[in-house]
Structures are given as C-alpha cells and as structure tokens.
Amino acid sequence: MDFVLHEGVRLHVLPNQQFKTTQIVVNLTTKHQQATITKRSLLANILELGTEKYPDQTKIAQKLASMYGATFGTDLQKYGQLHSFRFMMRIVNEKFLQSPDNLMDDAVAFLQEAIFNPRTVNDQFVEDVFTREKENMQADFEALIDDKQSYANNQLAQLYFQNEMAIPSYGQISDLEPLTASSLYQYYQTMLAEDLIDIFVIGDVDEQTVKQLFEQLPFTPRPVIDIQLNYQQPLKTSITEKIEHQAIKQAKLNMAFQIPHQNAQVERYAAIVLNALLGGYPLSKLFVNVREKASLAYYAQSGVSLATQTLTVQTGIKSTDLSRVIALVKAQIEAIQAGDFTDDELAQIIAYLTNSFEASLDSPRSIVERATVQALSNKVTEPAQWVANLEEVTRTDVIALAKKIKLQAIFALVEENYEAN
C-alpha cells in the first residue's frame, strides 16, 4: 500500500510473509546532474560513519548488534535521468524473536538519527572525517583505471552521451576537489529539504503500524520533482569511435546501439528479448558465434537499459582481432534482423527470462529495485502481467525492433603496440 506522508514524501509498504527479515529503504531522489552527483557520492561514505548519538563506527556497530544483528548502509543508484541516494536497513522480523523488544520502533529511531543528526561541528561535517573520506574517494577514482572493463564501460558512455548522462552514479574525480566540509553539509541540508522521498518497507508488517512510525520522521513537504525517468540521446548520423592504447594483455571492445523510443508496450518487452538473444542469455548469438565457434573472445555479452534506450555489447578480446570482432558482432545483429533464430530459441529465451524474473521476486533488494522504478516512473506492472507481456513477444516483434537499432559508438582498449590494419 502507498501513503503520502507529505507532499513529495511517499511511503510504500510491501507486506511479504516469505522473509524472516524486514527491509527498510529511504530513497532521496533528484535530477542526475554533474553539479551534485559527486557530492552525493561523498555523502554516502560520510553518513555511514557516525551520528551525534553514535559518533563512530564502533558505536554504530554496537547499536546494530544490540538490535539482533541489524544492518545499515548507504547506496547510490542512477535511474535514467534521476539519481537516488538511499539509506538501507535490515532487521529481523519481531515475530521470530522470543523477546518483547520492538525492533521496528528501534529501526525507525536509528534511521531518524542517521538521516537527520549526522556528526557535525559548527554546521559542517567533522573535518578529519571529511578529509579522510575525500582522500579515500580520490584514491578510489584513481584506481578505477585498473578495472579495465568498468573503465571501458565509462569511456563508451562518454562517447555515446557526450553530456552529464555519461557520469556514473558515483560521480567523477574532477568534481571532488572543490568540496569542503561546510559546502557538503549545506548541500545535504538541501537534499533533505528538496529531494523526492520514497520510503520502502518490505516484510511481514502491518501497514498502518508502519505508517504511524514513519510519520514521525521530520521530513517536510516539498514540490514533487517533474523529471521524466526515461532519456533518449539524440541520434547521431555517424558512429563515434575511439581506440585507446594501454599496457594490457586483454583488449576490451564495447559498442553502443540506440534503441528507438518504444511507442508500443510490446516494443519494451521485445527489447528485453532482443538483448537476451544477442548476448544476455547463456546460448546467445554472441556467446555461441563469437566466443565458442570463432574463438575470438574471452567473453562476449550484451546489456539493455530501457531507461536510456541503449543496447550495449561488451567483449574481452585480443587486440589483433579487433576488426574481426567488430564485423562479427555486426553480423549477429544482421542475423537477428534477418530472422535467423528459431521459434524454439525464442521460447527458450522467454522461459529463461521468466525464470530469472520470478527468482528475483525472492530477493528483497530486487523487490526494492522494482518498486523504486515503478514509483519514479509512475507505472505499476504486477508480476503476473510482466510475465504475460513478455510471453506476447513474437518473432516479428524482435525482428522489427532489431531493424530499428542504430550503432552509435565504439570504444576499444588495446595493447600499446597495436596498430590498426
């Protein structure tokens, strides 16, 4: 059940008796924009470390231990054009305790302390904590280049979007240096006052009891943000390409295709099936034809984002095979466009996607993700309807959508001595 606690402050209670724990997530959402992303990322590190009542990690750990091993943390997520900062807490369901303790009351009180009373001095974060976490974040940014696949993903995003949509949820190093303990605290106060608030509670709980508890949190009314979750990059008339040389042994080839705006519901589900057929399924075309038959890739896979209307391909290859792999990936797209897949393959893919989706319903985190997207998009699809929509996808739907996708960007990370043919 959904409740509006104040304008711009929403509570979503999802009763579920299959879990022995209760999951609580408080999302603060705003527009995904360069001016604030890195600030929010640094806040995610600092706000886990201490409050006025529990001033360090030891005190926090002792409090959580007293709550029968409760867990607490922060996280960041990017949803299309939106950026969500979240506080997360998990507690044991009280029905499984032989104790009069009211853990839900304790959890809400702890969250109130964590959200509204971070450890500060003179209206700014504690300087030594701020400095340490800023330095840690600087080191994390500098280490990103060592994760070659993540680096390639980020470089591909830069080529594809060429705007702030390319910035990952954790921000970028160039926006870190100007931040101060004072300016970051002031921005956090702005977040608390202006971000859209979505609170999710999942577990075997009473809806009205939960509502009464969360009404106590001192969030104030705020205008509901008028930003569409979905985003589509303007179509480019030419493909943007970049080859970068580094001291590596395994090259990376990443490619980005634009999926046209899905005007019909079936096209959204066709995009999910298309991705699985191409590279998101154990017997996909990329796996079978590029990795297994041609032996041209250490791995070859694809992913789809309906929020940004993109289909991406990721491969690990030998630098000398770069041009051959690009041609072979394109050939897999062309094969799908030509209908080179059987009805049995389509049925197997839909069954695989259905099983994966239904398995996700056994994960509180997956349930939160699904509920978050539905809340932010104002579109609710019940699980049974999601499966029914998927099962309606036909060969004709997949072929038609495949014919509409457009290659927009190619990024290759190759060995230092690689020379293009």
C-alpha positions as CSV (number, residue, x, y, z in Angstrom):
1,M,0.0,0.0,0.0
2,D,1.2,3.5,-0.8
3,F,0.8,6.5,1.5
4,V,1.6,10.2,1.0
5,L,3.1,11.4,4.3
6,H,3.6,14.9,3.0
7,E,3.8,16.4,-0.5
8,G,6.9,14.8,-2.0
9,V,7.3,12.3,0.8
10,R,5.9,8.9,0.0
11,L,5.7,5.6,1.9
12,H,5.4,2.3,0.1
13,V,4.6,-0.7,2.4
14,L,5.0,-4.1,0.7
15,P,3.7,-6.8,3.0
16,N,5.5,-10.1,2.4
17,Q,5.4,-13.2,4.6
18,Q,8.2,-15.1,2.8
19,F,11.1,-13.3,4.5
20,K,12.3,-13.6,8.1
21,T,13.7,-10.0,7.9
22,T,12.2,-6.6,7.3
23,Q,14.0,-4.4,4.7
24,I,13.7,-0.6,5.0
25,V,15.0,1.7,2.3
26,V,14.8,5.5,2.3
27,N,15.4,7.0,-1.2
28,L,16.2,10.6,-1.8
29,T,15.9,11.3,-5.5
30,T,16.7,14.3,-7.7
31,K,17.9,15.0,-11.2
32,H,21.1,13.3,-12.3
33,Q,23.4,16.3,-12.8
34,Q,27.1,16.9,-12.7
35,A,26.8,19.7,-10.1
36,T,25.6,17.2,-7.4
37,I,26.5,13.6,-8.3
38,T,30.0,13.6,-6.7
39,K,28.7,15.4,-3.6
40,R,26.1,12.7,-3.1
41,S,28.7,10.0,-3.6
42,L,31.0,11.5,-0.9
43,L,28.0,11.9,1.4
44,A,27.3,8.2,1.0
45,N,30.7,7.4,2.5
46,I,30.5,10.0,5.3
47,L,26.9,9.4,6.5
48,E,27.7,5.7,7.4
49,L,30.4,6.7,9.8
50,G,28.8,8.5,12.7
51,T,25.9,10.5,14.2
52,E,25.5,12.7,17.2
53,K,24.3,9.8,19.3
54,Y,26.6,7.2,17.8
55,P,29.7,9.2,16.9
56,D,31.8,6.5,15.3
57,Q,31.6,3.1,13.6
58,T,32.2,1.2,16.8
59,K,29.2,2.8,18.5
60,I,27.1,2.2,15.4
61,A,28.2,-1.4,15.3
62,Q,27.4,-1.9,19.0
63,K,23.9,-0.4,18.4
64,L,23.2,-2.7,15.4
65,A,24.5,-5.7,17.3
66,S,22.0,-4.9,20.1
67,M,19.3,-5.0,17.5
68,Y,19.9,-8.7,16.9
69,G,22.5,-8.1,14.1
70,A,20.6,-5.4,12.2
71,T,22.5,-4.0,9.2
72,F,22.7,-0.4,8.0
73,G,24.3,1.3,5.0
74,T,24.0,3.8,2.2
75,D,24.0,3.4,-1.6
76,L,23.6,5.3,-4.9
77,Q,21.6,4.4,-7.9
78,K,21.1,6.0,-11.3
79,Y,17.7,5.6,-12.9
80,G,17.8,7.2,-16.4
81,Q,17.7,11.0,-15.7
82,L,17.3,10.5,-11.9
83,H,19.8,10.0,-9.2
84,S,18.8,8.2,-5.9
85,F,20.7,8.3,-2.6
86,R,19.5,5.7,-0.3
87,F,19.7,4.7,3.4
88,M,19.2,1.0,3.9
89,M,18.4,-1.1,7.0
90,R,17.5,-4.7,7.6
91,I,16.2,-6.1,10.8
92,V,15.0,-9.5,12.0
93,N,11.2,-9.8,11.9
94,E,10.0,-9.4,15.5
95,K,7.7,-12.5,15.1
96,F,10.8,-14.7,15.2
97,L,12.2,-13.3,18.4
98,Q,11.4,-14.6,21.9
99,S,11.7,-11.1,23.2
100,P,9.4,-8.1,24.0
101,D,11.8,-5.8,22.0
102,N,10.2,-3.7,19.4
103,L,12.7,-3.7,16.6
104,M,10.7,-1.7,14.1
105,D,10.5,1.2,16.6
106,D,14.2,0.9,17.2
107,A,14.9,0.8,13.4
108,V,12.9,3.9,12.7
109,A,14.6,5.8,15.6
110,F,18.0,4.7,14.3
111,L,17.2,5.9,10.8
112,Q,16.0,9.2,12.1
113,E,19.3,9.6,13.9
114,A,21.3,8.6,10.9
115,I,19.4,10.8,8.5
116,F,18.8,13.9,10.5
117,N,21.6,14.0,13.0
118,P,24.9,13.3,11.3
119,R,28.0,14.0,13.3
120,T,28.9,17.7,12.8
121,V,30.8,20.6,14.3
122,N,29.7,24.2,13.8
123,D,27.3,23.3,10.9
124,Q,29.8,21.3,9.0
125,F,31.0,17.7,8.9
126,V,33.8,16.8,11.2
127,E,36.9,18.0,9.4
128,D,39.2,15.0,9.9
129,V,36.4,12.5,8.9
130,F,35.6,14.6,5.8
131,T,39.3,14.9,4.8
132,R,39.9,11.2,5.2
133,E,36.8,10.2,3.2
134,K,37.6,12.7,0.5
135,E,41.2,11.3,0.2
136,N,39.8,7.7,0.1
137,M,37.4,8.7,-2.6
138,Q,40.2,10.4,-4.6
139,A,42.2,7.1,-4.4
140,D,39.1,5.1,-5.5
141,F,38.7,7.3,-8.5
142,E,42.4,6.9,-9.4
143,A,42.1,3.1,-9.1
144,L,39.2,2.9,-11.5
145,I,41.6,2.7,-14.4
146,D,42.8,-0.7,-13.0
147,D,39.3,-2.2,-13.6
148,K,39.6,-2.3,-17.3
149,Q,36.0,-3.4,-18.1
150,S,34.5,-0.7,-15.9
151,Y,36.9,1.8,-17.5
152,A,35.8,0.7,-20.9
153,N,32.1,1.0,-19.9
154,N,32.7,4.5,-18.7
155,Q,34.6,5.5,-21.8
156,L,31.8,4.1,-24.0
157,A,29.3,6.1,-22.1
158,Q,31.3,9.3,-22.7
159,L,31.3,8.6,-26.4
160,Y,27.7,7.8,-26.6
161,F,26.1,10.5,-24.4
162,Q,28.7,13.3,-24.5
163,N,26.9,15.1,-21.7
164,E,26.3,14.6,-18.0
165,M,24.3,11.5,-18.6
166,A,27.6,9.8,-19.1
167,I,28.7,10.4,-15.5
168,P,28.2,7.2,-13.4
169,S,26.2,7.2,-10.2
170,Y,29.4,7.7,-8.0
171,G,30.5,10.9,-9.8
172,Q,33.9,11.9,-11.2
173,I,37.2,12.9,-9.9
174,S,37.2,16.4,-11.5
175,D,34.2,17.4,-9.3
176,L,35.8,16.2,-6.0
177,E,38.5,18.8,-5.3
178,P,36.2,21.9,-4.7
179,L,34.2,20.2,-2.0
180,T,34.6,21.3,1.6
181,A,33.2,20.0,4.9
182,S,31.0,23.1,5.1
183,S,29.7,23.1,1.5
184,L,28.9,19.4,1.6
185,Y,26.9,19.8,4.8
186,Q,25.0,22.7,3.3
187,Y,24.2,20.6,0.2
188,Y,23.0,17.7,2.4
189,Q,20.5,20.1,4.1
190,T,19.3,21.0,0.6
191,M,18.8,17.3,-0.2
192,L,16.8,16.7,3.0
193,A,14.6,19.7,2.1
194,E,14.1,19.3,-1.6
195,D,14.7,15.7,-2.8
196,L,11.8,13.5,-3.6
197,I,11.5,11.0,-0.7
198,D,10.4,7.4,-1.2
199,I,10.4,5.0,1.8
200,F,10.0,1.3,1.2
201,V,9.3,-1.3,3.8
202,I,9.2,-4.9,2.8
203,G,8.4,-7.8,5.2
204,D,5.7,-9.3,7.3
205,V,4.4,-6.0,8.7
206,D,1.2,-4.2,9.5
207,E,0.7,-1.3,7.1
208,Q,-1.0,1.1,9.5
209,T,1.6,0.5,12.2
210,V,4.4,1.2,9.7
211,K,2.6,4.4,8.6
212,Q,2.3,5.7,12.1
213,L,6.0,5.1,12.7
214,F,7.3,6.7,9.6
215,E,5.0,9.7,10.0
216,Q,7.3,10.6,13.0
217,L,10.3,11.3,10.7
218,P,10.7,15.1,10.4
219,F,10.6,15.3,6.6
220,T,8.9,18.5,5.4
221,P,6.6,18.9,2.4
222,R,8.4,19.7,-0.9
223,P,7.4,20.0,-4.6
224,V,7.3,16.7,-6.4
225,I,10.1,16.8,-9.0
226,D,8.8,16.9,-12.5
227,I,11.6,14.9,-14.3
228,Q,11.0,12.0,-16.6
229,L,12.9,8.9,-15.7
230,N,13.5,7.8,-19.3
231,Y,16.0,9.5,-21.5
232,Q,17.0,9.2,-25.2
233,Q,20.1,10.6,-26.6
234,P,19.6,12.5,-29.9
235,L,20.5,10.1,-32.8
236,K,23.9,10.8,-34.4
237,T,24.3,10.5,-38.2
238,S,27.8,8.9,-37.8
239,I,29.4,6.4,-35.4
240,T,31.7,7.9,-32.8
241,E,34.8,5.7,-32.4
242,K,37.8,5.8,-30.1
243,I,40.8,3.5,-29.8
244,E,42.9,3.8,-26.6
245,H,46.3,2.2,-26.0
246,Q,47.4,0.9,-22.6
247,A,49.8,-1.7,-21.2
248,I,47.2,-4.5,-21.1
249,K,47.1,-8.2,-22.2
250,Q,43.4,-8.5,-22.8
251,A,41.8,-5.9,-25.0
252,K,38.2,-4.6,-24.5
253,L,35.7,-3.8,-27.2
254,N,32.5,-2.1,-26.2
255,M,29.7,-1.0,-28.6
256,A,26.6,1.1,-28.0
257,F,23.4,0.9,-30.1
258,Q,20.4,3.2,-29.7
259,I,17.0,1.5,-29.4
260,P,14.3,3.7,-30.8
261,H,11.7,5.1,-28.4
262,Q,9.3,2.3,-27.6
263,N,5.9,3.7,-28.6
264,A,4.1,0.4,-28.0
265,Q,4.3,-1.7,-24.8
266,V,5.3,-4.8,-26.8
267,E,8.5,-3.0,-28.0
268,R,9.8,-2.6,-24.4
269,Y,9.5,-6.4,-23.9
270,A,10.8,-7.1,-27.4
271,A,13.9,-5.1,-26.4
272,I,14.4,-7.4,-23.4
273,V,14.1,-10.4,-25.6
274,L,16.4,-8.9,-28.3
275,N,19.1,-8.3,-25.7
276,A,18.9,-11.9,-24.4
277,L,19.1,-13.3,-27.9
278,L,22.1,-11.1,-28.8
279,G,24.2,-11.5,-25.6
280,G,22.2,-11.7,-22.4
281,Y,21.4,-15.4,-22.3
282,P,23.7,-18.5,-21.9
283,L,23.2,-19.6,-25.5
284,S,23.1,-16.1,-27.1
285,K,24.5,-15.4,-30.5
286,L,27.5,-13.5,-29.1
287,F,28.4,-16.4,-26.9
288,V,27.8,-19.2,-29.4
289,N,29.2,-17.5,-32.5
290,V,31.8,-15.0,-31.3
291,R,33.2,-16.8,-28.3
292,E,32.6,-20.5,-29.0
293,K,32.6,-21.1,-32.7
294,A,35.0,-18.3,-33.8
295,S,37.1,-18.3,-30.6
296,L,37.5,-14.6,-30.9
297,A,36.5,-13.5,-27.4
298,Y,37.3,-14.4,-23.8
299,Y,33.8,-13.2,-23.1
300,A,31.0,-11.6,-25.2
301,Q,27.8,-10.3,-23.7
302,S,25.2,-7.6,-24.1
303,G,23.0,-5.4,-21.8
304,V,20.0,-3.3,-22.3
305,S,18.8,-0.1,-20.5
306,L,15.2,0.8,-21.2
307,A,15.7,4.0,-19.1
308,T,18.3,5.3,-21.5
309,Q,17.1,3.3,-24.6
310,T,20.5,1.7,-25.2
311,L,21.8,-1.7,-26.1
312,T,25.5,-2.3,-25.3
313,V,27.9,-5.0,-26.2
314,Q,31.0,-5.9,-24.0
315,T,33.8,-8.2,-25.1
316,G,37.3,-9.2,-24.0
317,I,39.5,-10.0,-27.0
318,K,43.0,-10.0,-28.4
319,S,43.9,-6.6,-29.8
320,T,44.8,-8.2,-33.2
321,D,41.2,-9.5,-33.5
322,L,39.6,-6.1,-33.1
323,S,38.3,-5.5,-36.7
324,R,37.2,-9.1,-37.0
325,V,35.2,-9.0,-33.8
326,I,33.5,-5.7,-34.7
327,A,32.5,-7.3,-38.0
328,L,31.2,-10.4,-36.3
329,V,29.2,-8.5,-33.7
330,K,27.5,-6.6,-36.5
331,A,26.9,-9.9,-38.3
332,Q,25.0,-11.1,-35.2
333,I,22.7,-8.1,-35.3
334,E,22.2,-8.6,-39.0
335,A,21.3,-12.3,-38.4
336,I,18.6,-11.3,-35.9
337,Q,17.3,-8.7,-38.4
338,A,17.0,-11.4,-41.0
339,G,15.1,-13.7,-38.6
340,D,18.0,-16.2,-38.1
341,F,16.6,-17.7,-34.9
342,T,14.0,-20.4,-34.4
343,D,10.7,-20.4,-32.6
344,D,12.2,-22.9,-30.1
345,E,15.1,-20.5,-29.4
346,L,12.6,-17.7,-28.8
347,A,10.5,-19.9,-26.4
348,Q,13.7,-20.9,-24.5
349,I,14.7,-17.3,-24.1
350,I,11.3,-16.2,-22.8
351,A,11.3,-19.1,-20.4
352,Y,14.8,-18.2,-19.2
353,L,13.8,-14.5,-18.7
354,T,10.6,-15.5,-16.9
355,N,12.5,-17.8,-14.5
356,S,15.1,-15.1,-13.8
357,F,12.4,-12.6,-13.2
358,E,10.4,-14.9,-10.9
359,A,13.6,-15.7,-9.0
360,S,14.2,-12.0,-8.4
361,L,10.9,-11.9,-6.5
362,D,12.6,-13.9,-3.8
363,S,15.2,-11.1,-3.2
364,P,14.2,-8.1,-1.0
365,R,16.8,-6.0,-2.8
366,S,15.3,-6.9,-6.2
367,I,11.9,-6.1,-4.9
368,V,13.1,-2.7,-3.8
369,E,14.6,-2.0,-7.2
370,R,11.4,-2.9,-9.0
371,A,9.3,-0.9,-6.6
372,T,11.7,2.1,-6.9
373,V,11.5,2.2,-10.7
374,Q,7.7,1.9,-10.6
375,A,7.4,4.7,-8.1
376,L,9.7,7.0,-10.1
377,S,8.1,6.2,-13.4
378,N,4.5,6.2,-12.0
379,K,4.0,2.9,-13.9
380,V,2.9,-0.2,-12.0
381,T,3.1,-3.6,-13.6
382,E,2.1,-6.6,-11.5
383,P,4.5,-9.6,-11.8
384,A,1.9,-11.8,-13.5
385,Q,1.3,-9.0,-16.0
386,W,5.0,-8.6,-16.6
387,V,5.3,-12.3,-17.5
388,A,2.2,-12.1,-19.7
389,N,3.6,-9.1,-21.6
390,L,6.9,-10.9,-22.1
391,E,5.1,-14.0,-23.4
392,E,3.3,-11.9,-26.0
393,V,6.6,-11.0,-27.8
394,T,6.8,-12.7,-31.2
395,R,9.5,-13.3,-33.8
396,T,8.0,-10.5,-35.8
397,D,8.4,-8.1,-32.9
398,V,12.0,-8.9,-32.3
399,I,12.9,-8.7,-35.9
400,A,11.1,-5.4,-36.4
401,L,12.9,-3.8,-33.4
402,A,16.3,-5.2,-34.4
403,K,15.9,-3.5,-37.7
404,K,15.5,-0.1,-36.0
405,I,18.5,-0.1,-33.7
406,K,21.4,2.1,-34.7
407,L,25.1,1.7,-33.9
408,Q,26.3,4.9,-32.3
409,A,29.6,4.4,-30.5
410,I,32.6,2.0,-30.4
411,F,35.3,2.1,-27.8
412,A,38.3,-0.2,-27.9
413,L,41.0,-0.5,-25.3
414,V,44.0,-2.2,-26.9
415,E,47.7,-3.1,-26.3
416,E,50.3,-0.3,-26.5
417,N,51.9,-1.8,-29.7
418,Y,48.6,-2.4,-31.5
419,E,48.3,-0.9,-35.0
420,A,45.1,-0.9,-36.9
421,N,45.1,-2.8,-40.2
